[in-house]
Amino acid sequence: MTVVLVPYHLDEYFPDLDVPVVPTSVITPPLPDGTPWERMAYLYEYVADAVRRGCRDGCPVVASGDCTTALGTVAGLQRAGLDPAVVWFDGHGDLHTPESSRSGYLGGMPLRMLTGAGDPTVAERIGLWPVSEERMVLVDARDLDPPEKVYLAGSGIRRCPVQGLAEDVLPDGAVYLHLDFDVVDPADLSGLRFPAPGGPRLAQVLAAALQVVRTGRVAAVGLACTWHPGRVGARARALTDPVLAALGRAT
Ligand SMILES: NC(=[NH2+])NCCC[C@H](N)C(=O)O
């Protein structure tokens, strides 16, 4: 199984990023000068290519320090000839556009970007096609900003709680499974960049993620290790070890 480590948070290289998986390859190209999205597009070109190749022997897993790396992973699945749906576990929505974001945090935008909205730089440069809202499920997202709530209310994206993830909520076909660890309650995982209290326990997230894996349709997994480097890695293995084991059985 291909396990790709992308030790970055957005366009910033984090050599000390601790991840709960053992990588089979590490992507660290020196990034060119440019805007953050231009630099990320450069990085995600490598990610997309690694995922495309990784599809040949099962389900590639991509670990990075943010959620935006998912843009490269989904593009890689598309390059492999798939039309992936997206099941996105996150304490947040990641549904901002540059106009709606008050923080300006680029990591708060990737799920919206997968619909084809927002800054087009990455999509244009790596050939990422929009995923239709109807093929997206947002799991948990307990910490939504007001503009994200407004957008979700009028969008085709389905939202469900971790404990409400049933077979009939899951989209058809190939699935990109996105796990931002901050979906887990910070009581079970400290050191997160954006802790969102009041969330599900790690064991509950694990049960829901395994449900998705057991469909046998997960084509790639993204692990968003959204913690400060050196803070969480090993503890998160309680989630990733069983998920990777199940992936090995399911593919
Ligand atoms: N996946 C995450 N950790 N996202 C954090 C987003 C935080 C906040 N909603 C923002 O856009 O600024």
The ligand as a MOL file (V3000), in Angstrom:
LIG
                    3D

  0  0  0     0  0            999 V3000
M  V30 BEGIN CTAB
M  V30 COUNTS 12 11 0 0 0
M  V30 BEGIN ATOM
M  V30 1 N -9.8620 21.9370 8.7940 0
M  V30 2 C -9.5940 22.9240 9.6160 0
M  V30 3 N -8.8340 22.7240 10.6490 0 CHG=1
M  V30 4 N -10.1240 24.1160 9.3290 0
M  V30 5 C -10.0050 25.2610 10.1640 0
M  V30 6 C -10.8890 26.3620 9.7000 0
M  V30 7 C -11.1320 27.3810 10.7680 0
M  V30 8 C -12.0870 28.5070 10.3940 0
M  V30 9 N -13.3550 27.9980 9.9590 0
M  V30 10 C -11.4620 29.3890 9.3200 0
M  V30 11 O -11.7590 29.2230 8.1760 0
M  V30 12 O -10.6590 30.2270 9.6330 0
M  V30 END ATOM
M  V30 BEGIN BOND
M  V30 1 1 1 2
M  V30 2 2 2 3
M  V30 3 1 2 4
M  V30 4 1 4 5
M  V30 5 1 5 6
M  V30 6 1 6 7
M  V30 7 1 7 8
M  V30 8 1 8 9
M  V30 9 1 8 10
M  V30 10 2 10 11
M  V30 11 1 10 12
M  V30 END BOND
M  V30 END CTAB
M  END
